[in-house]
Structure formats: structure tokens, C-alpha cells
């Protein structure tokens, strides 16, 4: 069986052109504060006022940010997992 590459290309282009999804232009930090709920020790919606240094890091993942590489030098247990890694993954999945 041979593949019809032209037919495949036309079908692929029609799927791409019919896609009406759009990536949100909301900043990841804003989305996090509106959607991510924490448990202990600070129950409720996540607030970057508790870890303000995480806001700039997570906003580097915004669609219009020019970042290509991100390196973070940090201490242990300062909230990067809860303030950057988990919200960034959730925001990426949502978008």
C-alpha cells in the first residue's frame, strides 16, 4: 500500500486551518492566582504575595515573553515547586 502524500497534506492543512483554539493572553501568574487552590500551610487560592520572587519567574513562560532559556539559582524549600513548576504545568495544559 502506498501513501498518498498530497491527500495527507490536504487533510492536515484542513485540520490546521479549521482549528479555532487560541492561546490565552493572560499571564501565568494571574491565571495561577485565579485558579490554583493550595492546601496546607496556606489553604485557599495561591497568592504570589507569599512568594513574590516566583511571579517574575513564572511570567517568563507567557506566550509573548522573549525568554528562550531559563535558569534559576535558588535555595531549598522556597516555594518554587508550588509557585512555578506546578502552576506552569497546569497553565500549559490549560492552554
C-alpha positions as CSV (number, residue, x, y, z in Angstrom):
1,X,0.0,0.0,0.0
2,X,1.4,3.4,-1.0
3,X,0.6,6.6,0.8
4,X,-1.0,9.5,-0.9
5,X,1.1,12.3,0.5
6,X,-0.8,15.0,-1.3
7,X,-4.1,13.8,0.2
8,X,-2.4,13.6,3.6
9,X,-1.1,17.1,3.2
10,X,-4.5,18.5,2.2
11,X,-6.2,16.7,5.2
12,X,-3.5,18.0,7.6
13,X,-3.9,21.6,6.3
14,X,-7.7,21.4,6.6
15,X,-7.3,20.3,10.2
16,X,-4.9,23.1,11.0
17,X,-7.0,25.7,9.3
18,X,-10.2,24.6,10.9
19,X,-8.7,24.8,14.4
20,X,-10.3,27.7,16.3
21,X,-8.4,27.4,19.6
22,X,-6.3,30.2,20.8
23,X,-3.7,30.5,23.5
24,X,-4.8,32.8,26.3
25,X,-3.0,36.1,26.6
26,X,-3.4,36.0,30.4
27,X,-0.2,36.0,32.3
28,X,0.6,32.7,34.0
29,X,0.8,34.4,37.4
30,X,-2.6,36.0,37.0
31,X,-4.1,32.7,35.9
32,X,-2.5,30.9,38.9
33,X,-3.9,33.3,41.4
34,X,-7.4,32.8,39.9
35,X,-7.3,29.0,39.5
36,X,-4.8,27.2,41.7
37,X,-6.0,26.2,45.1
38,X,-3.5,25.3,47.8
39,X,-3.8,23.2,50.9
40,X,-1.7,23.5,54.0
41,X,0.1,25.6,55.2
42,X,-1.8,28.4,53.3
43,X,-5.2,27.0,52.3
44,X,-7.2,28.8,49.5
45,X,-6.2,30.4,46.2
46,X,-2.5,30.7,45.6
47,X,-1.2,34.2,46.3
48,X,2.1,35.5,44.9
49,X,2.3,37.9,47.8
50,X,3.7,34.9,49.8
51,X,6.4,34.3,47.3
52,X,6.8,37.4,45.2
53,X,10.1,36.2,43.6
54,X,8.1,33.4,41.9
55,X,5.9,35.9,39.9
56,X,8.7,37.1,37.6
57,X,9.9,33.5,37.0
58,X,6.5,32.1,36.0
59,X,5.7,35.1,33.9
60,X,8.7,34.2,31.7
61,X,6.5,31.3,30.3
62,X,4.0,33.7,28.9
63,X,3.5,33.4,25.1
64,X,4.8,36.9,24.3
65,X,7.8,36.7,26.6
66,X,11.1,36.7,24.7
67,X,12.7,34.1,27.0
68,X,14.5,31.2,25.3
69,X,16.3,29.7,28.3
70,X,15.5,30.0,32.0
71,X,17.9,29.1,34.8
72,X,17.0,29.6,38.5
73,X,19.6,29.7,41.3
74,X,17.7,29.2,44.5
75,X,17.8,27.9,48.0
76,X,16.0,24.8,49.2
77,X,12.3,24.8,50.0
78,X,11.5,28.4,49.0
79,X,8.3,27.6,47.1
80,X,9.5,27.1,43.5
81,X,7.5,23.9,43.1
82,X,4.3,25.3,44.4
83,X,4.8,28.8,42.8
84,X,6.4,28.0,39.5
85,X,6.6,24.4,38.4
86,X,3.1,23.1,39.2
87,X,1.3,26.3,38.1
88,X,3.4,26.4,34.9
89,X,2.4,22.9,34.0
90,X,-1.3,23.5,34.8
91,X,-1.3,26.7,32.8
92,X,0.5,25.0,29.8
93,X,-2.1,22.1,29.9
94,X,-5.0,24.6,30.1
95,X,-3.6,26.5,27.1
